[in-house]
């Protein structure tokens, strides 16, 4: 069986899926006081290992809870502000 789907329909479906993922990420940030490292990296649009490297360098503070590293929402926002300020220098 061979099914052909017009490219416009595929684009629309992909766009809708990506928007849903973005909305889910926004809800995660809005509802929680702290966010695990994987979701924090998604919210910052960076690879998880890049966020971990920033934590190792002391550029962002994370807290260990059990086996997980979590970040306070305010720490993520402060990190973004500091990155922006450093980029303007």
Biopython code that builds the backbone (N, CA, C, O; Angstrom):
import numpy as np
from Bio.PDB.StructureBuilder import StructureBuilder

atoms = [
    (1, "UNK", "N", (0.847, -1.177, 0.000)),
    (1, "UNK", "CA", (0.000, 0.000, 0.000)),
    (1, "UNK", "C", (0.892, 1.239, 0.000)),
    (1, "UNK", "O", (1.839, 1.331, 0.781)),
    (2, "UNK", "N", (0.593, 2.163, -0.856)),
    (2, "UNK", "CA", (1.372, 3.389, -0.993)),
    (2, "UNK", "C", (0.439, 4.579, -0.737)),
    (2, "UNK", "O", (-0.588, 4.736, -1.398)),
    (3, "UNK", "N", (0.817, 5.400, 0.224)),
    (3, "UNK", "CA", (-0.005, 6.561, 0.568)),
    (3, "UNK", "C", (0.789, 7.821, 0.249)),
    (3, "UNK", "O", (1.950, 7.946, 0.638)),
    (4, "UNK", "N", (0.175, 8.729, -0.442)),
    (4, "UNK", "CA", (0.811, 10.009, -0.741)),
    (4, "UNK", "C", (0.124, 11.097, 0.068)),
    (4, "UNK", "O", (-1.101, 11.217, 0.075)),
    (5, "UNK", "N", (0.940, 11.879, 0.741)),
    (5, "UNK", "CA", (0.418, 12.983, 1.544)),
    (5, "UNK", "C", (1.032, 14.266, 0.992)),
    (5, "UNK", "O", (2.251, 14.366, 0.857)),
    (6, "UNK", "N", (0.200, 15.234, 0.676)),
    (6, "UNK", "CA", (0.731, 16.504, 0.156)),
    (6, "UNK", "C", (1.679, 17.156, 1.163)),
    (6, "UNK", "O", (1.447, 17.109, 2.371)),
    (7, "UNK", "N", (2.729, 17.753, 0.657)),
    (7, "UNK", "CA", (3.749, 18.378, 1.501)),
    (7, "UNK", "C", (3.161, 19.454, 2.411)),
    (7, "UNK", "O", (3.629, 19.628, 3.537)),
    (8, "UNK", "N", (2.152, 20.173, 1.949)),
    (8, "UNK", "CA", (1.522, 21.204, 2.782)),
    (8, "UNK", "C", (0.857, 20.595, 4.012)),
    (8, "UNK", "O", (0.884, 21.187, 5.091)),
    (9, "UNK", "N", (0.266, 19.423, 3.854)),
    (9, "UNK", "CA", (-0.354, 18.744, 4.997)),
    (9, "UNK", "C", (0.708, 18.276, 5.986)),
    (9, "UNK", "O", (0.510, 18.349, 7.199)),
    (10, "UNK", "N", (1.820, 17.799, 5.471)),
    (10, "UNK", "CA", (2.915, 17.373, 6.350)),
    (10, "UNK", "C", (3.466, 18.568, 7.117)),
    (10, "UNK", "O", (3.686, 18.485, 8.325)),
    (11, "UNK", "N", (3.686, 19.671, 6.424)),
    (11, "UNK", "CA", (4.187, 20.888, 7.086)),
    (11, "UNK", "C", (3.227, 21.354, 8.172)),
    (11, "UNK", "O", (3.653, 21.714, 9.270)),
    (12, "UNK", "N", (1.946, 21.348, 7.871)),
    (12, "UNK", "CA", (0.941, 21.778, 8.850)),
    (12, "UNK", "C", (0.961, 20.863, 10.072)),
    (12, "UNK", "O", (0.873, 21.339, 11.203)),
    (13, "UNK", "N", (1.076, 19.565, 9.855)),
    (13, "UNK", "CA", (1.104, 18.615, 10.969)),
    (13, "UNK", "C", (2.353, 18.808, 11.822)),
    (13, "UNK", "O", (2.280, 18.764, 13.050)),
    (14, "UNK", "N", (3.489, 19.020, 11.181)),
    (14, "UNK", "CA", (4.735, 19.249, 11.915)),
    (14, "UNK", "C", (4.643, 20.545, 12.710)),
    (14, "UNK", "O", (5.030, 20.589, 13.878)),
    (15, "UNK", "N", (4.134, 21.597, 12.084)),
    (15, "UNK", "CA", (3.981, 22.888, 12.760)),
    (15, "UNK", "C", (3.076, 22.744, 13.988)),
    (15, "UNK", "O", (3.399, 23.254, 15.061)),
    (16, "UNK", "N", (1.968, 22.062, 13.834)),
    (16, "UNK", "CA", (1.029, 21.865, 14.944)),
    (16, "UNK", "C", (1.692, 21.083, 16.077)),
    (16, "UNK", "O", (1.500, 21.407, 17.249)),
    (17, "UNK", "N", (2.459, 20.069, 15.738)),
    (17, "UNK", "CA", (3.146, 19.271, 16.749)),
    (17, "UNK", "C", (4.180, 20.105, 17.496)),
    (17, "UNK", "O", (4.271, 20.028, 18.721)),
    (18, "UNK", "N", (4.953, 20.897, 16.771)),
    (18, "UNK", "CA", (5.957, 21.746, 17.413)),
    (18, "UNK", "C", (5.321, 22.782, 18.330)),
    (18, "UNK", "O", (5.830, 23.048, 19.418)),
    (19, "UNK", "N", (4.223, 23.358, 17.898)),
    (19, "UNK", "CA", (3.514, 24.324, 18.746)),
    (19, "UNK", "C", (3.026, 23.658, 20.028)),
    (19, "UNK", "O", (3.098, 24.253, 21.104)),
    (20, "UNK", "N", (2.538, 22.447, 19.921)),
    (20, "UNK", "CA", (2.074, 21.706, 21.091)),
    (20, "UNK", "C", (3.222, 21.459, 22.061)),
    (20, "UNK", "O", (3.058, 21.588, 23.274)),
    (21, "UNK", "N", (4.381, 21.103, 21.523)),
    (21, "UNK", "CA", (5.558, 20.874, 22.368)),
    (21, "UNK", "C", (5.967, 22.167, 23.059)),
    (21, "UNK", "O", (6.292, 22.151, 24.246)),
    (22, "UNK", "N", (5.958, 23.283, 22.343)),
    (22, "UNK", "CA", (6.310, 24.583, 22.944)),
    (22, "UNK", "C", (5.334, 24.955, 24.053)),
    (22, "UNK", "O", (5.742, 25.442, 25.108)),
    (23, "UNK", "N", (4.052, 24.728, 23.815)),
    (23, "UNK", "CA", (3.049, 25.032, 24.834)),
    (23, "UNK", "C", (3.260, 24.166, 26.065)),
    (23, "UNK", "O", (3.154, 24.650, 27.191)),
    (24, "UNK", "N", (3.561, 22.879, 25.857)),
    (24, "UNK", "CA", (3.819, 21.991, 26.984)),
    (24, "UNK", "C", (5.018, 22.474, 27.783)),
    (24, "UNK", "O", (4.986, 22.457, 29.014)),
    (25, "UNK", "N", (6.071, 22.901, 27.108)),
    (25, "UNK", "CA", (7.264, 23.395, 27.794)),
    (25, "UNK", "C", (6.941, 24.651, 28.590)),
    (25, "UNK", "O", (7.446, 24.831, 29.698)),
    (26, "UNK", "N", (6.103, 25.521, 28.034)),
    (26, "UNK", "CA", (5.704, 26.738, 28.747)),
    (26, "UNK", "C", (4.900, 26.396, 29.987)),
    (26, "UNK", "O", (5.076, 27.019, 31.035)),
    (27, "UNK", "N", (4.026, 25.417, 29.877)),
    (27, "UNK", "CA", (3.231, 25.004, 31.032)),
    (27, "UNK", "C", (4.108, 24.400, 32.108)),
    (27, "UNK", "O", (3.886, 24.630, 33.297)),
    (28, "UNK", "N", (5.096, 23.634, 31.702)),
    (28, "UNK", "CA", (6.015, 23.050, 32.677)),
    (28, "UNK", "C", (6.652, 24.158, 33.500)),
    (28, "UNK", "O", (6.710, 24.070, 34.726)),
    (29, "UNK", "N", (7.129, 25.193, 32.833)),
    (29, "UNK", "CA", (7.797, 26.292, 33.529)),
    (29, "UNK", "C", (6.833, 27.082, 34.396)),
    (29, "UNK", "O", (7.207, 27.525, 35.482)),
    (30, "UNK", "N", (5.607, 27.266, 33.944)),
    (30, "UNK", "CA", (4.649, 28.085, 34.672)),
    (30, "UNK", "C", (4.122, 27.391, 35.920)),
    (30, "UNK", "O", (3.760, 28.061, 36.887)),
    (31, "UNK", "N", (4.071, 26.075, 35.920)),
    (31, "UNK", "CA", (3.448, 25.344, 37.016)),
    (31, "UNK", "C", (4.414, 24.951, 38.119)),
    (31, "UNK", "O", (3.987, 24.766, 39.259)),
    (32, "UNK", "N", (5.665, 24.820, 37.831)),
    (32, "UNK", "CA", (6.605, 24.258, 38.789)),
    (32, "UNK", "C", (7.534, 25.318, 39.361)),
    (32, "UNK", "O", (7.893, 26.284, 38.688)),
    (33, "UNK", "N", (7.916, 25.115, 40.619)),
    (33, "UNK", "CA", (8.894, 25.989, 41.257)),
    (33, "UNK", "C", (10.295, 25.681, 40.764)),
    (33, "UNK", "O", (11.135, 26.574, 40.647)),
    (34, "UNK", "N", (10.540, 24.413, 40.476)),
    (34, "UNK", "CA", (11.846, 23.987, 39.993)),
    (34, "UNK", "C", (11.652, 23.033, 38.821)),
    (34, "UNK", "O", (10.622, 22.369, 38.702)),
    (35, "UNK", "N", (12.656, 22.979, 37.967)),
    (35, "UNK", "CA", (12.559, 22.231, 36.717)),
    (35, "UNK", "C", (13.784, 21.329, 36.604)),
    (35, "UNK", "O", (14.905, 21.769, 36.857)),
    (36, "UNK", "N", (13.575, 20.074, 36.224)),
    (36, "UNK", "CA", (14.721, 19.167, 36.110)),
    (36, "UNK", "C", (15.621, 19.586, 34.952)),
    (36, "UNK", "O", (15.238, 20.387, 34.099)),
    (37, "UNK", "N", (16.821, 19.024, 34.948)),
    (37, "UNK", "CA", (17.834, 19.482, 33.998)),
    (37, "UNK", "C", (17.418, 19.290, 32.541)),
    (37, "UNK", "O", (17.681, 20.152, 31.702)),
    (38, "UNK", "N", (16.775, 18.174, 32.238)),
    (38, "UNK", "CA", (16.360, 17.922, 30.854)),
    (38, "UNK", "C", (15.345, 18.964, 30.388)),
    (38, "UNK", "O", (15.472, 19.507, 29.290)),
    (39, "UNK", "N", (14.344, 19.244, 31.212)),
    (39, "UNK", "CA", (13.330, 20.239, 30.834)),
    (39, "UNK", "C", (13.891, 21.653, 30.860)),
    (39, "UNK", "O", (13.510, 22.489, 30.042)),
    (40, "UNK", "N", (14.795, 21.923, 31.796)),
    (40, "UNK", "CA", (15.426, 23.249, 31.835)),
    (40, "UNK", "C", (16.213, 23.492, 30.550)),
    (40, "UNK", "O", (16.171, 24.587, 29.989)),
    (41, "UNK", "N", (16.921, 22.480, 30.093)),
    (41, "UNK", "CA", (17.675, 22.611, 28.843)),
    (41, "UNK", "C", (16.733, 22.862, 27.670)),
    (41, "UNK", "O", (17.032, 23.676, 26.796)),
    (42, "UNK", "N", (15.602, 22.169, 27.648)),
    (42, "UNK", "CA", (14.620, 22.387, 26.577)),
    (42, "UNK", "C", (14.093, 23.816, 26.610)),
    (42, "UNK", "O", (13.968, 24.464, 25.571)),
    (43, "UNK", "N", (13.786, 24.301, 27.802)),
    (43, "UNK", "CA", (13.266, 25.661, 27.922)),
    (43, "UNK", "C", (14.289, 26.696, 27.465)),
    (43, "UNK", "O", (13.930, 27.719, 26.883)),
    (44, "UNK", "N", (15.557, 26.425, 27.729)),
    (44, "UNK", "CA", (16.623, 27.342, 27.317)),
    (44, "UNK", "C", (17.047, 27.120, 25.870)),
    (44, "UNK", "O", (17.821, 27.896, 25.310)),
    (45, "UNK", "N", (16.533, 26.058, 25.280)),
    (45, "UNK", "CA", (16.869, 25.690, 23.900)),
    (45, "UNK", "C", (18.363, 25.424, 23.742)),
    (45, "UNK", "O", (18.998, 25.872, 22.787)),
    (46, "UNK", "N", (18.908, 24.676, 24.716)),
    (46, "UNK", "CA", (20.302, 24.240, 24.658)),
    (46, "UNK", "C", (20.346, 22.735, 24.915)),
    (46, "UNK", "O", (19.398, 22.157, 25.447)),
    (47, "UNK", "N", (21.442, 22.119, 24.534)),
    (47, "UNK", "CA", (21.625, 20.699, 24.817)),
    (47, "UNK", "C", (21.807, 20.512, 26.324)),
    (47, "UNK", "O", (22.370, 21.370, 27.002)),
    (48, "UNK", "N", (21.324, 19.387, 26.832)),
    (48, "UNK", "CA", (21.410, 19.110, 28.263)),
    (48, "UNK", "C", (22.858, 19.170, 28.755)),
    (48, "UNK", "O", (23.121, 19.687, 29.841)),
    (49, "UNK", "N", (23.796, 18.645, 27.965)),
    (49, "UNK", "CA", (25.193, 18.655, 28.408)),
    (49, "UNK", "C", (25.749, 20.077, 28.475)),
    (49, "UNK", "O", (26.638, 20.346, 29.283)),
    (50, "UNK", "N", (25.249, 20.988, 27.649)),
    (50, "UNK", "CA", (25.705, 22.383, 27.707)),
    (50, "UNK", "C", (25.247, 23.037, 29.007)),
    (50, "UNK", "O", (25.988, 23.810, 29.614)),
    (51, "UNK", "N", (24.023, 22.725, 29.432)),
    (51, "UNK", "CA", (23.525, 23.261, 30.698)),
    (51, "UNK", "C", (24.333, 22.681, 31.857)),
    (51, "UNK", "O", (24.688, 23.404, 32.788)),
    (52, "UNK", "N", (24.621, 21.394, 31.805)),
    (52, "UNK", "CA", (25.429, 20.766, 32.855)),
    (52, "UNK", "C", (26.823, 21.389, 32.907)),
    (52, "UNK", "O", (27.355, 21.624, 33.992)),
    (53, "UNK", "N", (27.414, 21.657, 31.748)),
    (53, "UNK", "CA", (28.736, 22.294, 31.712)),
    (53, "UNK", "C", (28.691, 23.682, 32.340)),
    (53, "UNK", "O", (29.616, 24.067, 33.056)),
    (54, "UNK", "N", (27.629, 24.433, 32.082)),
    (54, "UNK", "CA", (27.482, 25.762, 32.691)),
    (54, "UNK", "C", (27.383, 25.625, 34.210)),
    (54, "UNK", "O", (27.922, 26.451, 34.947)),
    (55, "UNK", "N", (26.699, 24.589, 34.674)),
    (55, "UNK", "CA", (26.589, 24.345, 36.117)),
    (55, "UNK", "C", (27.960, 24.003, 36.692)),
    (55, "UNK", "O", (28.320, 24.507, 37.756)),
    (56, "UNK", "N", (28.725, 23.166, 36.016)),
    (56, "UNK", "CA", (30.067, 22.801, 36.491)),
    (56, "UNK", "C", (30.973, 24.024, 36.575)),
    (56, "UNK", "O", (31.814, 24.112, 37.469)),
    (57, "UNK", "N", (30.807, 24.961, 35.657)),
    (57, "UNK", "CA", (31.627, 26.185, 35.654)),
    (57, "UNK", "C", (31.132, 27.214, 36.673)),
    (57, "UNK", "O", (31.776, 28.243, 36.872)),
    (58, "UNK", "N", (29.999, 26.946, 37.317)),
    (58, "UNK", "CA", (29.459, 27.869, 38.302)),
    (58, "UNK", "C", (28.652, 29.003, 37.703)),
    (58, "UNK", "O", (28.372, 29.989, 38.385)),
    (59, "UNK", "N", (28.268, 28.880, 36.427)),
    (59, "UNK", "CA", (27.500, 29.929, 35.759)),
    (59, "UNK", "C", (26.017, 29.873, 36.098)),
    (59, "UNK", "O", (25.300, 30.859, 35.928)),
    (60, "UNK", "N", (25.558, 28.724, 36.576)),
    (60, "UNK", "CA", (24.165, 28.550, 36.967)),
    (60, "UNK", "C", (24.143, 27.582, 38.143)),
    (60, "UNK", "O", (24.951, 26.656, 38.210)),
    (61, "UNK", "N", (23.221, 27.802, 39.063)),
    (61, "UNK", "CA", (23.142, 26.976, 40.261)),
    (61, "UNK", "C", (22.013, 25.970, 40.117)),
    (61, "UNK", "O", (20.863, 26.330, 39.866)),
    (62, "UNK", "N", (22.362, 24.716, 40.280)),
    (62, "UNK", "CA", (21.371, 23.646, 40.307)),
    (62, "UNK", "C", (21.421, 22.965, 41.662)),
    (62, "UNK", "O", (22.422, 23.058, 42.373)),
    (63, "UNK", "N", (20.352, 22.287, 42.017)),
    (63, "UNK", "CA", (20.290, 21.575, 43.292)),
    (63, "UNK", "C", (20.080, 20.091, 43.028)),
    (63, "UNK", "O", (19.305, 19.710, 42.152)),
    (64, "UNK", "N", (20.769, 19.269, 43.785)),
    (64, "UNK", "CA", (20.578, 17.832, 43.653)),
    (64, "UNK", "C", (19.427, 17.417, 44.562)),
    (64, "UNK", "O", (19.430, 17.705, 45.759)),
    (65, "UNK", "N", (18.454, 16.746, 43.983)),
    (65, "UNK", "CA", (17.342, 16.165, 44.731)),
    (65, "UNK", "C", (17.302, 14.699, 44.329)),
    (65, "UNK", "O", (16.889, 14.359, 43.221)),
    (66, "UNK", "N", (17.731, 13.841, 45.233)),
    (66, "UNK", "CA", (17.870, 12.435, 44.872)),
    (66, "UNK", "C", (18.946, 12.312, 43.817)),
    (66, "UNK", "O", (20.070, 12.775, 44.008)),
    (67, "UNK", "N", (18.600, 11.687, 42.704)),
    (67, "UNK", "CA", (19.560, 11.531, 41.610)),
    (67, "UNK", "C", (19.423, 12.623, 40.561)),
    (67, "UNK", "O", (20.174, 12.645, 39.586)),
    (68, "UNK", "N", (18.476, 13.524, 40.750)),
    (68, "UNK", "CA", (18.190, 14.552, 39.744)),
    (68, "UNK", "C", (18.831, 15.885, 40.099)),
    (68, "UNK", "O", (19.046, 16.199, 41.269)),
    (69, "UNK", "N", (19.127, 16.652, 39.073)),
    (69, "UNK", "CA", (19.550, 18.047, 39.231)),
    (69, "UNK", "C", (18.354, 18.893, 38.826)),
    (69, "UNK", "O", (17.779, 18.699, 37.755)),
    (70, "UNK", "N", (17.983, 19.833, 39.687)),
    (70, "UNK", "CA", (16.866, 20.722, 39.375)),
    (70, "UNK", "C", (17.330, 22.169, 39.461)),
    (70, "UNK", "O", (18.310, 22.495, 40.132)),
    (71, "UNK", "N", (16.598, 23.021, 38.763)),
    (71, "UNK", "CA", (16.897, 24.451, 38.725)),
    (71, "UNK", "C", (15.645, 25.224, 39.097)),
    (71, "UNK", "O", (14.551, 24.919, 38.622)),
    (72, "UNK", "N", (15.808, 26.220, 39.945)),
    (72, "UNK", "CA", (14.688, 27.108, 40.248)),
    (72, "UNK", "C", (14.392, 27.954, 39.018)),
    (72, "UNK", "O", (15.295, 28.317, 38.264)),
    (73, "UNK", "N", (13.121, 28.261, 38.831)),
    (73, "UNK", "CA", (12.723, 29.097, 37.688)),
    (73, "UNK", "C", (13.500, 30.406, 37.684)),
    (73, "UNK", "O", (13.973, 30.856, 36.641)),
    (74, "UNK", "N", (13.627, 31.014, 38.867)),
    (74, "UNK", "CA", (14.319, 32.304, 38.958)),
    (74, "UNK", "C", (15.788, 32.172, 38.554)),
    (74, "UNK", "O", (16.350, 33.098, 37.969)),
    (75, "UNK", "N", (16.413, 31.039, 38.857)),
    (75, "UNK", "CA", (17.814, 30.827, 38.479)),
    (75, "UNK", "C", (17.959, 30.744, 36.963)),
    (75, "UNK", "O", (18.929, 31.252, 36.401)),
    (76, "UNK", "N", (16.999, 30.105, 36.301)),
    (76, "UNK", "CA", (17.037, 30.023, 34.838)),
    (76, "UNK", "C", (16.908, 31.412, 34.219)),
    (76, "UNK", "O", (17.615, 31.740, 33.266)),
    (77, "UNK", "N", (16.011, 32.222, 34.759)),
    (77, "UNK", "CA", (15.837, 33.582, 34.239)),
    (77, "UNK", "C", (17.078, 34.429, 34.488)),
    (77, "UNK", "O", (17.504, 35.184, 33.614)),
    (78, "UNK", "N", (17.657, 34.305, 35.680)),
    (78, "UNK", "CA", (18.890, 35.046, 35.991)),
    (78, "UNK", "C", (20.030, 34.622, 35.069)),
    (78, "UNK", "O", (20.807, 35.459, 34.609)),
    (79, "UNK", "N", (20.127, 33.329, 34.805)),
    (79, "UNK", "CA", (21.154, 32.814, 33.901)),
    (79, "UNK", "C", (21.001, 33.432, 32.515)),
    (79, "UNK", "O", (21.984, 33.853, 31.906)),
    (80, "UNK", "N", (19.771, 33.487, 32.020)),
    (80, "UNK", "CA", (19.524, 34.100, 30.710)),
    (80, "UNK", "C", (19.928, 35.567, 30.700)),
    (80, "UNK", "O", (20.546, 36.037, 29.744)),
    (81, "UNK", "N", (19.583, 36.291, 31.758)),
    (81, "UNK", "CA", (19.939, 37.712, 31.841)),
    (81, "UNK", "C", (21.456, 37.893, 31.825)),
    (81, "UNK", "O", (21.983, 38.758, 31.125)),
    (82, "UNK", "N", (22.151, 37.061, 32.611)),
    (82, "UNK", "CA", (23.616, 37.164, 32.657)),
    (82, "UNK", "C", (24.228, 36.852, 31.289)),
    (82, "UNK", "O", (25.172, 37.518, 30.865)),
    (83, "UNK", "N", (23.699, 35.857, 30.611)),
    (83, "UNK", "CA", (24.204, 35.505, 29.280)),
    (83, "UNK", "C", (23.995, 36.660, 28.303)),
    (83, "UNK", "O", (24.868, 36.970, 27.493)),
    (84, "UNK", "N", (22.832, 37.286, 28.391)),
    (84, "UNK", "CA", (22.539, 38.415, 27.508)),
    (84, "UNK", "C", (23.487, 39.575, 27.794)),
    (84, "UNK", "O", (24.023, 40.185, 26.869)),
    (85, "UNK", "N", (23.694, 39.880, 29.082)),
    (85, "UNK", "CA", (24.581, 40.979, 29.453)),
    (85, "UNK", "C", (26.017, 40.712, 29.006)),
    (85, "UNK", "O", (26.694, 41.621, 28.525)),
    (86, "UNK", "N", (26.483, 39.486, 29.159)),
    (86, "UNK", "CA", (27.842, 39.148, 28.731)),
    (86, "UNK", "C", (27.972, 39.244, 27.218)),
    (86, "UNK", "O", (29.028, 39.613, 26.704)),
    (87, "UNK", "N", (26.910, 38.916, 26.512)),
    (87, "UNK", "CA", (26.927, 38.991, 25.056)),
    (87, "UNK", "C", (26.954, 40.418, 24.542)),
    (87, "UNK", "O", (27.375, 40.662, 23.412)),
    (88, "UNK", "N", (26.505, 41.372, 25.366)),
    (88, "UNK", "CA", (26.464, 42.772, 24.955)),
    (88, "UNK", "C", (27.785, 43.479, 25.228)),
    (88, "UNK", "O", (27.981, 44.615, 24.797)),
    (89, "UNK", "N", (28.681, 42.825, 25.931)),
    (89, "UNK", "CA", (29.974, 43.454, 26.268)),
    (89, "UNK", "C", (30.930, 43.366, 25.127)),
    (89, "UNK", "O", (32.061, 43.841, 25.231)),
]
sb = StructureBuilder()
sb.init_structure("model")
sb.init_model(0)
sb.init_chain("A")
sb.init_seg("    ")
for serial, (resi, resn, name, xyz) in enumerate(atoms, 1):
    if name == "N":
        sb.init_residue(resn, " ", resi, " ")
    sb.init_atom(name, np.array(xyz, "f"), 0.0, 1.0, " ", f" {name:<3s}", serial, name[0])
structure = sb.get_structure()
